[in-house]
């Protein structure tokens, strides 16, 4: 009994010191760099090495988020961040994600996401790294095409586009066009995640979005109208018309809004949405439709459409109500009815 106790004391005395953040990152990178060979090998220690890798990634997560018992230490976070970007570990975490098991994928996703917010010497080093490795964004966007990693890559991507320059790259590149297809994917979870990312791209960085929409107005709204607002999928139509209202009614997009509401094709699409059975779509479409009506300088073709459909519109609005009392909505509706009634 005494021998066992003395052995346990000896083990405690010679217990390995906790690894520094730099050592942890290096150990993780070394295994990630060889993961293709490791996964395909018949090495008897393969599972042990993969388990050690998963443990390392989790340890990185604990440094960044805390472990439930203690808060993250700023100095350790800074050291880890600096080492991850110095060793290209972030790129390895992204590209090797499909080879990890589910729990390790979740941990790696949280690590990559958190690193976007970490500062070293008051600087967001993640932004500098991504600008220098911009193709990484192409891979994250294309992740929506792989059901196993789509949601993980979507989470990483949304954190990356918190950086304005990175969001600008995604908007200006061919990547943005892909979202019109991703939001129509048959997998509901993935399509919904793509919609969340798309919305983030078009609402977070106001000046970048306004500039992008003005320079890309024609192709963007052609795609938006036909692929989203006229989609056969109810959820896609509902989310698209709601987002359209948010975009057009944002003060930074006033020039885009004026261009949009001067188009008879756009008006016809919104009026078709008002004819749908869904009350939710009616309400979201109304918030856009009211801008067409409120426009003090309506083009003649807009006036003609509103006058030709006046009786139908007035009849529709007479029964148009929200489920809950909404004073602003009632005021807007009364103004729309008044404007339509006096058109000549």
C-alpha positions in Angstrom: 0.0 0.0 0.0 2.8 2.4 0.9 4.6 1.5 -2.3 1.5 2.5 -4.3 1.2 5.8 -2.4 4.8 6.6 -3.0 4.5 5.9 -6.7 1.5 8.2 -7.0 3.4 10.9 -5.2 6.3 10.4 -7.6 4.0 10.7 -10.6 2.6 13.9 -9.2 6.1 15.3 -8.7 7.1 14.5 -12.3 3.7 15.5 -13.9 4.3 17.2 -17.2 4.0 20.9 -17.2 1.1 22.4 -19.2 2.0 23.3 -22.7 2.4 26.9 -23.7 0.0 28.2 -26.4 2.9 28.2 -28.8 3.7 24.5 -28.1 0.1 23.6 -28.4 -0.3 25.3 -31.8 2.9 23.7 -33.1 1.8 20.2 -32.0 -1.6 20.8 -33.6 -0.1 22.0 -36.9 2.3 19.1 -37.2 -0.5 16.6 -37.1 -2.9 18.6 -39.3 -0.1 18.9 -41.9 0.0 15.1 -42.2 -3.6 14.4 -41.6 -4.3 13.0 -45.1 -1.5 10.4 -44.7 -2.6 9.7 -41.1 -6.3 9.1 -42.0 -5.3 6.8 -44.9 -2.6 4.9 -43.0 -2.8 1.6 -41.1 -0.6 2.9 -38.4 -1.7 1.1 -35.1 -1.4 4.5 -33.4 -3.5 6.3 -35.9 -6.6 6.6 -33.7 -4.5 7.6 -30.8 -2.9 10.4 -32.8 -6.3 11.6 -34.1 -7.6 11.6 -30.5 -4.6 13.6 -29.4 -5.3 16.1 -32.3 -8.9 16.5 -31.2 -7.7 17.0 -27.6 -5.3 19.7 -28.8 -8.0 21.6 -30.7 -10.3 21.4 -27.7 -7.4 22.8 -25.5 -7.1 25.7 -28.0 -10.8 26.3 -27.6 -10.5 26.4 -23.8 -7.7 29.0 -24.0 -9.8 31.2 -26.1 -13.2 30.8 -24.4 -12.3 29.6 -20.9 -13.2 26.1 -19.6 -16.3 26.8 -17.5 -14.2 27.2 -14.3 -11.9 30.0 -15.3 -12.1 32.9 -17.7 -9.7 33.1 -20.7 -6.4 34.9 -20.0 -5.7 37.8 -22.4 -2.0 37.0 -22.6 -2.6 33.4 -23.5 -5.2 34.3 -26.1 -2.7 36.8 -27.7 0.1 34.2 -27.7 -2.2 31.5 -29.3 -3.5 34.0 -31.9 -0.1 35.1 -32.9 1.2 31.5 -33.2 -1.9 30.3 -35.2 -1.4 33.0 -37.9 2.4 32.7 -37.9 2.3 28.9 -38.5 -0.6 28.9 -41.0 -2.6 26.8 -38.6 -5.8 28.7 -39.4 -5.6 27.5 -43.0 -4.9 24.0 -41.9 -7.9 24.0 -39.5 -10.1 25.1 -42.4 -8.8 22.7 -45.0 -8.5 19.7 -42.7 -12.0 20.1 -41.2 -13.6 17.4 -43.3 -11.1 14.8 -41.9 -12.0 15.6 -38.3 -14.7 13.8 -36.3 -17.9 15.8 -35.5 -16.8 17.0 -32.1 -13.4 18.1 -33.3 -15.1 19.9 -36.2 -17.3 21.8 -33.8 -14.3 22.8 -31.7 -12.2 23.8 -34.7 -15.1 26.0 -36.0 -15.3 27.8 -32.6 -11.5 28.3 -32.6 -11.5 29.8 -36.1 -14.5 32.0 -35.3 -13.1 33.3 -32.1 -9.7 34.1 -33.6 -11.4 36.7 -35.9 -12.0 38.8 -32.8 -8.7 38.4 -31.1 -6.3 41.4 -31.0 -2.5 41.3 -30.9 -1.0 44.7 -30.0 -4.4 46.3 -30.5 -4.7 44.9 -34.1 -7.1 42.3 -35.5 -4.4 40.1 -37.0 -7.0 37.8 -38.5 -8.0 40.5 -41.0 -4.4 41.0 -42.2 -4.0 37.2 -42.5 -7.2 36.7 -44.5 -6.3 39.6 -46.9 -3.0 37.8 -47.6 -4.7 34.5 -48.0 -7.9 35.7 -49.7 -8.5 32.4 -51.6 -9.4 30.9 -48.2 -12.7 32.8 -48.5 -13.4 31.0 -51.8 -13.1 27.7 -50.0 -15.3 28.8 -47.1 -18.1 29.9 -49.5 -17.8 26.7 -51.6 -18.3 24.8 -48.3 -22.0 25.2 -48.8 -21.7 22.5 -51.5 -20.6 19.9 -49.0 -23.4 18.8 -46.6 -20.9 17.5 -44.0 -19.1 20.8 -43.5 -21.5 23.4 -44.8 -22.8 24.7 -41.4 -19.3 24.7 -40.0 -17.9 26.7 -42.9 -20.9 29.0 -42.8 -20.2 29.9 -39.2 -16.5 30.5 -39.9 -17.4 32.6 -43.0 -19.8 34.9 -41.0 -17.1 35.6 -38.5 -14.6 36.4 -41.3 -16.9 38.9 -43.0 -17.0 40.9 -39.8 -13.9 42.4 -41.3 -15.0 45.0 -43.8 -12.3 44.3 -46.4 -13.1 40.6 -46.3 -16.8 41.3 -46.8 -16.0 43.6 -49.7 -14.0 40.8 -51.3 -16.9 38.3 -51.1 -19.3 40.9 -52.4 -17.1 41.9 -55.3 -16.0 38.3 -56.3 -17.9 35.6 -58.1 -18.8 34.2 -54.7 -21.8 36.4 -54.1 -23.6 35.0 -57.2 -23.3 31.5 -55.7 -25.6 32.4 -52.8 -28.6 32.8 -55.1 -28.3 29.0 -55.7 -27.2 28.1 -52.2 -30.4 29.7 -50.7 -32.4 27.3 -53.0 -30.6 24.1 -51.9 -33.0 21.3 -51.0 -31.3 20.9 -47.5 -33.3 23.4 -45.4 -30.6 23.9 -42.7 -28.0 24.7 -45.3 -30.2 26.9 -47.4 -31.2 28.8 -44.2 -27.6 29.2 -43.1 -26.7 30.5 -46.6 -29.5 33.1 -46.3 -28.2 34.2 -42.9 -24.7 34.7 -44.4 -26.2 36.5 -47.5 -28.1 38.9 -45.2 -25.0 39.6 -43.1 -23.1 40.4 -46.3 -25.8 42.9 -47.4 -26.4 44.6 -44.1 -23.3 44.7 -41.8 -21.0 47.2 -43.6 -23.3 50.0 -44.7 -20.9 52.0 -46.9 -19.4 49.0 -48.6 -22.9 47.6 -49.4 -24.2 50.9 -50.7 -21.2 51.2 -53.0 -21.5 47.6 -54.2 -25.3 47.9 -54.9 -24.9 51.1 -56.9 -22.1 49.7 -59.1 -23.8 46.3 -59.5 -27.4 47.3 -59.5 -28.6 45.7 -62.8 -27.3 42.1 -62.4 -27.8 42.0 -58.7 -31.5 42.9 -58.6 -32.2 40.9 -61.8 -30.9 37.9 -59.9 -32.7 38.9 -56.7 -36.0 39.4 -58.3 -36.1 36.3 -60.4 -34.3 33.8 -58.2 -35.5 34.9 -54.8 -38.7 37.0 -55.0 -40.1 34.8 -57.7 -38.8 31.6 -56.2 -41.2 28.6 -56.1 -40.1 28.2 -52.5 -42.4 30.0 -50.0 -39.7 30.4 -47.3 -37.2 31.8 -49.9 -39.8 34.4 -51.1 -40.7 35.4 -47.5 -37.1 35.9 -46.4 -36.2 37.6 -49.6 -38.9 40.2 -49.5 -38.2 40.9 -45.8 -34.5 41.4 -46.5 -35.3 43.6 -49.5 -37.3 45.9 -47.2 -34.3 46.1 -44.8 -31.9 46.9 -47.7 -34.1 49.6 -49.4 -35.2 51.3 -46.2 -31.7 51.7 -44.8 -30.7 55.3 -45.0 -27.3 54.5 -46.6 -29.1 52.9 -49.5 -31.4 55.8 -50.4 -30.0 56.1 -54.0 -30.5 52.3 -54.5 -34.1 52.6 -53.2 -35.0 55.4 -55.6 -33.7 53.4 -58.5 -35.6 50.3 -57.4 -39.0 52.0 -56.9 -38.7 53.7 -60.4 -39.1 50.4 -62.1 -42.5 49.1 -63.2 -41.1 45.5 -63.3 -40.2 45.8 -59.7 -43.6 47.1 -58.8 -45.3 44.3 -60.6 -43.3 41.7 -58.7 -44.3 43.4 -55.4 -47.9 43.5 -56.3 -47.8 39.8 -57.2 -46.4 39.2 -53.7 -49.4 41.1 -52.2 -51.7 38.7 -54.0 -50.2 35.6 -52.3 -52.2 33.8 -49.6 -49.5 34.2 -46.9 -50.2 37.1 -44.6 -46.5 37.2 -43.6 -45.5 37.8 -47.2 -48.2 40.5 -47.5 -46.8 42.4 -44.5 -43.2 42.3 -45.7 -44.2 43.1 -49.3 -46.3 46.1 -48.0 -43.2 47.6 -46.4 -41.6 47.8 -49.9 -44.8 48.6 -51.8 -45.4 51.7 -49.7 -42.1 53.2 -50.9 -43.4 53.0 -54.6 -46.5 54.8 -53.5 -44.8 57.4 -51.3 -42.3 58.3 -54.1 -43.1 62.0 -54.9 -41.6 61.7 -58.4 -43.3 58.5 -59.7 -42.6 57.7 -63.4 -45.7 57.8 -65.6 -45.6 53.9 -66.0 -45.7 53.5 -62.2 -48.7 55.8 -61.9 -50.5 54.0 -64.7 -50.1 50.6 -63.0 -51.4 52.0 -59.7 -54.3 53.7 -61.3 -55.3 50.7 -63.4 -55.3 48.5 -60.2 -56.7 51.2 -57.9 -60.0 49.5 -57.1 -58.3 46.1 -56.4 -55.7 47.7 -54.2 -58.2 49.8 -52.2 -60.3 46.7 -51.7 -57.3 44.7 -50.6 -56.1 47.4 -48.1 -59.6 47.7 -46.6 -59.2 44.2 -45.1 -55.4 44.3 -44.6 -54.5 44.1 -40.9 -51.7 42.8 -38.7 -52.4 40.3 -36.0 -51.3 42.7 -33.2 -52.0 46.4 -32.9 -49.4 48.4 -34.7 -49.9 52.1 -34.8 -47.1 52.7 -37.3 -48.5 50.1 -39.7 -52.0 51.6 -39.5 -50.6 55.1 -40.2 -48.5 53.8 -43.2 -51.5 51.9 -44.6 -53.8 55.0 -44.3 -51.2 57.1 -46.1 -50.9 54.5 -48.9 -54.7 54.4 -49.3 -54.8 58.1 -49.4 -52.1 58.4 -52.0 -53.6 55.7 -54.3 -57.1 57.2 -54.1 -55.9 60.6 -55.3 -53.8 59.5 -58.2 -54.8 60.7 -61.6 
